[in-house]
Amino acid sequence: MDYEYVNHSKSLLIYHIVLVTKYRHRILDKLNILEVMKYIENLSDFFIIEQEFEEDHLHLLVKAKPNISPSSIVRRIKSMSTLIVW
């Protein structure tokens, strides 16, 4: 993975994000969750390096710039995936 150079600084921020369904319901096998995550990645300013999912949770490895907080990444993923799936 490559470092990002911005304004005389060098960074490599990678977050491991685990998203769990409400009440751990096993619904992710029915959804086309991988395509939804790729769609969200194309519209956003972060990159999904890897993604794996079970029936009730989703693991994401996300690369982002230092000016993007992890909470804003999670907020964006959760809000957009809810709108797309429903």
N, C-alpha and C positions, 0 to 999 in steps of 0.2 A: 504494500500500500504506500502511496505517495504522500509526502507531507504537503501541506498547503502553505504557501508563502504569501502573506498579506501585510503590508505596511511594516516591513522589517521584522516581522515575527514569523515563526514557524510553528505549525500546529498539526496534530493528528488526533482528532477526537472521534472515538468509536464508542457507541453506547449499546449495551445489551438490554433490550426492552422486552418484557414479558407481558402480554395482554391476555387477560382471562375473561371468559364469558360470564355473564351474570348468573349467579348460583351454580357455576361450573356446568351449565347445560352443554350437552354434547351435540352442538349444531354445526361446528366448523367443517365437518366432512360433507355436509350438504351444499356448502357455499363454495363459490369459486374464489377463495380468499387470496390465492397467489396472484391472480390477475387483478384483483382489486388493489392489492398492495403495489403492484407495478404501476397502475394507473395513478395512484396517489403520489408515488415517487416522481412520476413525470410532471405532475402539477406543482411539486414542492421544491424546496431548495436544500434537500438532504438526499442521501443515497442509501438505498437498502442493499447492503453487501450480501447478507444471507438471510434466509427466512425458512423456518420449519414450523409445522403446526401439528398438534394432536387434535383430538375431537373437542377439547374444552379449553385449550390455550394456544397461544401463538408466540414464538420466539423470533425476534428481529435483531439483527446486527446492523446498526445504522451509523453512517459516517456523516458528520455535520461540521459546519464552520463554527468558530468560537462565538460568534454573535447570535447563534440560535440556541436557545435553552432546551434542555431535555423535556421539560414540561410542555413547551410549545410544540415539540415534535409529537409527543403523545396526544396532546389535545387535537392536533391536526389529523392524525391518523384515526383517532376514535370518532371525531365528528364527521369526517369525510366517508369513512367506511360505513358508518351508520346510515348516512344518506344514500349511499350507493346500494347497500344491501336491502334496505327497506324500501 
